[in-house]
């Protein structure tokens, strides 16, 4: 394992390590305005949501490593403490990247990158018409984390109005993760698209208390087939299937035939059952997986 002391590497090298490992990161495509009314539009991947009551977003325009200067976005929010956070999806990622160019102060990146400038309803900076979701925000606080190049400037924003494109909503009126087609920032020139096979669901253990991996029988917990993710899903059940349920499932699984097939090799039978259980887990059929595994011990 490679171990790195932040004090012993350059800021540029450390920057690359942080961005390569802490990813994917959502992108705050921030539109701001200075006291003279000049618009700026720039993306920042040091960004996330930090509360819903009040609704708080935080993003950080870091000091430039080269020259230790501030970015125009930071200068603008000091002058006019308002910002629109425009969410970036795949359809606009190339234009968004173009807007990250270090244009001179006063150059409108909406124009340079070909975005539609929409007037906001509460704050002064405009919204990006192509963005699937936009958040009009008031800047509540700016926290400087340092004075050297690479230091962050946490811009704490309170959302005062949200705009959502209707075509990304599902029938229940909620944001559809397939339709919004988000992108995330990785290290270097890399991005990730949150769509297709990259999307998957993990049931949150909120309404129930799972038994935990430690309560899984050792012969299952120490399986050479099951992965850590498999064990996590198994540990999220509140109780194991009853013996009667397992016996009934044995008929559905044709367990007697399997026993006959592997009669001379119990270890091979156990491996086969664990493979069947793993397939059930992949299909989110956790109860069937448990019944299969309990037949193996």
C-alpha positions in Angstrom: 0.0 0.0 0.0 1.3 3.5 -0.9 1.1 5.9 2.0 1.4 9.7 1.4 2.0 12.5 3.8 0.3 15.6 2.4 3.2 17.7 3.7 5.6 15.7 1.6 4.1 16.1 -1.9 3.3 19.1 -4.1 -0.1 20.7 -4.1 -0.6 19.6 -7.7 0.1 16.0 -6.9 -2.1 16.0 -3.8 -4.8 17.7 -5.8 -4.7 14.8 -8.3 -4.9 12.2 -5.6 -7.9 13.8 -3.9 -9.8 14.2 -7.2 -9.0 10.7 -8.4 -10.1 9.1 -5.2 -13.0 11.2 -4.0 -15.3 10.7 -6.9 -17.7 10.9 -8.6 -18.5 14.4 -7.5 -21.7 16.3 -8.4 -21.1 19.5 -10.4 -22.3 23.0 -9.3 -22.6 25.0 -12.5 -22.7 28.3 -10.8 -24.0 31.5 -12.4 -23.1 34.8 -10.6 -23.1 38.5 -11.3 -20.8 41.3 -10.2 -21.8 44.8 -8.9 -21.7 46.1 -12.5 -24.1 43.4 -13.7 -21.6 41.3 -15.6 -22.5 37.6 -15.6 -20.1 34.7 -15.0 -20.9 31.0 -15.4 -18.4 28.4 -14.1 -18.5 24.7 -12.9 -17.2 23.5 -9.6 -17.1 19.8 -8.5 -16.3 20.6 -4.8 -20.1 20.7 -4.2 -22.9 19.0 -2.4 -26.2 19.4 -0.5 -25.8 19.9 3.3 -29.3 20.3 4.6 -33.0 20.4 3.7 -34.4 22.6 6.4 -33.2 25.1 5.6 -32.1 23.8 2.1 -28.4 24.4 2.0 -25.9 23.9 -0.8 -22.2 24.4 -0.5 -19.6 24.7 -3.3 -16.0 25.8 -3.2 -14.1 27.8 -5.8 -10.5 27.0 -4.7 -7.7 29.5 -5.0 -5.7 28.9 -8.1 -2.5 27.0 -7.4 -0.7 28.9 -10.1 -0.6 32.5 -9.0 -2.7 32.0 -5.8 -5.5 34.2 -7.2 -9.3 34.1 -6.7 -11.8 32.9 -9.3 -14.3 35.3 -10.8 -17.2 33.4 -9.1 -15.8 34.1 -5.6 -15.2 37.7 -6.4 -18.7 38.0 -7.7 -20.5 36.5 -4.6 -18.5 38.9 -2.4 -20.0 41.7 -4.4 -23.5 40.3 -5.0 -24.2 37.5 -2.5 -26.5 35.5 -4.8 -25.9 32.5 -7.1 -27.8 30.1 -9.2 -26.7 26.4 -9.0 -27.5 24.8 -12.4 -27.4 21.0 -12.3 -25.4 19.4 -15.2 -26.6 16.4 -17.2 -25.1 14.5 -20.1 -26.8 16.6 -22.8 -24.9 19.7 -21.7 -21.5 18.3 -20.4 -19.4 19.4 -23.3 -20.8 23.0 -23.2 -20.3 23.0 -19.5 -16.7 22.0 -19.9 -16.2 24.8 -22.4 -17.5 27.3 -19.8 -14.7 26.3 -17.5 -12.2 28.1 -19.7 -10.3 30.9 -17.9 -11.9 33.7 -19.9 -11.2 37.3 -18.9 -13.4 38.9 -16.3 -16.5 40.3 -17.9 -16.7 37.7 -20.6 -20.2 36.0 -20.5 -19.7 32.2 -20.5 -23.4 31.8 -21.4 -22.6 33.3 -24.8 -19.2 31.6 -25.1 -20.6 28.1 -24.4 -23.9 28.6 -26.2 -26.3 28.4 -23.2 -29.7 30.0 -22.9 -29.8 32.7 -20.3 -33.1 32.8 -18.4 -34.0 35.5 -15.9 -34.3 34.2 -12.3 -37.3 35.1 -10.3 -35.8 36.0 -6.9 -32.0 36.4 -7.4 -30.1 38.6 -9.9 -27.9 36.0 -11.6 -29.6 34.2 -14.6 -30.4 30.5 -14.9 -29.1 28.1 -17.5 -32.1 27.2 -19.7 -30.7 23.8 -20.6 -30.2 22.6 -17.0 -32.7 20.0 -15.8 -32.8 21.5 -12.3 -31.8 25.0 -11.2 -31.6 26.4 -7.6 -31.8 30.1 -7.0 -29.8 30.8 -3.9 -28.8 33.5 -1.4 -25.2 33.3 -0.2 -25.3 33.1 3.6 -21.6 32.6 4.4 -18.2 32.3 2.8 -15.6 30.3 4.7 -12.0 30.6 3.6 -10.1 27.4 4.5 -6.6 28.9 3.8 -4.7 31.7 2.1 -2.3 29.6 -0.1 -2.9 28.3 -3.6 -5.3 25.4 -3.6 -7.2 26.5 -0.5 -10.9 26.3 -0.6 -13.6 28.9 -0.2 -16.8 27.3 1.0 -19.8 29.3 -0.3 -22.8 28.4 1.8 -26.0 29.0 -0.1 -29.6 28.8 0.9 -32.0 27.7 -1.8 -34.9 30.2 -2.2 -36.5 28.8 -5.4 -36.1 25.6 -7.4 -37.0 25.0 -11.1 -37.4 21.5 -12.5 -37.8 20.6 -16.1 -41.1 18.6 -16.5 -39.5 16.0 -18.8 -37.3 14.6 -16.1 -40.2 13.7 -13.8 -41.9 10.3 -13.4 -45.6 9.6 -13.1 -45.5 10.4 -9.4 -44.0 13.8 -10.0 -40.6 12.8 -8.6 -37.2 13.2 -10.3 -36.6 10.1 -12.4 -32.9 9.1 -12.1 -32.9 7.6 -15.6 -34.5 10.7 -17.2 -32.3 13.3 -15.5 -29.2 11.6 -16.9 -26.7 13.2 -14.5 -22.9 13.3 -14.9 -20.3 13.3 -12.2 -16.7 14.5 -12.1 -13.8 12.2 -11.7 -10.0 12.8 -11.7 -8.2 14.3 -14.7 -10.3 14.7 -17.8 -12.7 11.9 -16.7 -16.5 12.1 -16.0 -19.1 9.5 -15.3 -22.6 9.2 -16.7 -25.2 8.2 -14.2 -27.4 6.1 -16.5 -28.0 2.7 -17.9 -26.3 -0.2 -16.1 -24.5 2.3 -13.9 -27.7 2.9 -11.9 -28.7 0.5 -9.2 -30.7 0.6 -6.0 -29.6 -0.3 -2.5 -32.4 -0.6 0.1 -31.9 1.8 3.0 -32.1 0.2 6.5 -34.3 2.9 7.8 -37.6 1.3 8.6 -36.1 -1.9 9.9 -33.1 -3.1 11.9 -31.1 -5.7 10.0 -29.6 -8.7 11.8 -26.1 -7.7 10.6 -23.3 -9.6 9.0 -22.1 -10.8 12.4 -25.3 -12.8 12.8 -24.9 -14.7 9.5 -23.9 -18.3 10.1 -20.2 -18.8 9.7 -20.5 -21.3 6.8 -22.3 -18.6 4.9 -20.4 -15.6 6.2 -17.0 -17.2 5.2 -18.2 -18.3 1.8 -15.6 -18.2 -1.0 -18.4 -17.3 -3.4 -20.4 -14.5 -1.7 -19.0 -11.0 -1.8 -19.1 -8.3 0.8 -22.0 -6.7 -1.1 -23.8 -10.0 -1.0 -23.2 -10.3 2.8 -24.4 -6.7 3.3 -27.7 -7.5 1.6 -28.1 -10.7 3.6 -27.5 -8.8 6.8 -30.2 -6.3 6.0 -33.0 -8.7 6.8 -34.8 -8.5 10.2 -35.1 -12.2 10.7 -34.2 -15.5 9.0 -36.8 -17.6 7.1 -38.6 -20.1 9.3 -37.6 -23.8 9.0 -40.9 -24.6 7.5 -40.4 -22.0 4.8 -37.0 -23.4 4.0 -38.4 -26.9 3.7 -41.1 -25.8 1.3 -38.6 -23.9 -0.8 -36.5 -27.0 -1.1 -39.1 -28.5 -3.3 -39.3 -25.4 -5.5 -35.5 -25.6 -5.9 -35.6 -29.4 -6.6 -33.1 -29.8 -3.7 -33.4 -33.6 -3.7 -32.2 -33.7 -7.3 -29.3 -31.5 -6.4 -28.4 -33.7 -3.5 -28.4 -36.7 -5.8 -26.3 -34.9 -8.4 -23.6 -33.9 -5.8 -24.0 -37.0 -3.5 -20.3 -37.7 -3.5 -19.2 -34.1 -3.1 -20.8 -32.0 -0.3 -18.4 -29.1 -0.9 -19.4 -28.9 -4.6 -23.0 -28.9 -3.6 -22.4 -26.0 -1.1 -20.6 -24.0 -3.8 -23.4 -24.6 -6.2 -26.0 -23.5 -3.7 -24.0 -20.3 -2.9 -23.8 -19.5 -6.6 -27.6 -19.9 -6.9 -28.1 -17.7 -3.9 -25.8 -15.1 -5.4 -27.9 -15.0 -8.5 -31.0 -14.5 -6.4 -29.2 -11.6 -4.6 -28.3 -10.0 -7.9 -32.0 -10.0 -8.8 -32.9 -8.6 -5.4 -34.6 -11.8 -4.3 -33.0 -11.8 -0.9 -35.5 -14.1 0.8 -35.0 -16.8 -1.8 -31.2 -16.4 -1.4 -31.5 -16.9 2.3 -33.6 -20.1 1.9 -31.1 -21.4 -0.6 -28.2 -20.7 1.7 -29.8 -22.3 4.7 -30.2 -25.5 2.7 -26.4 -25.5 2.4 -25.7 -25.8 6.1 
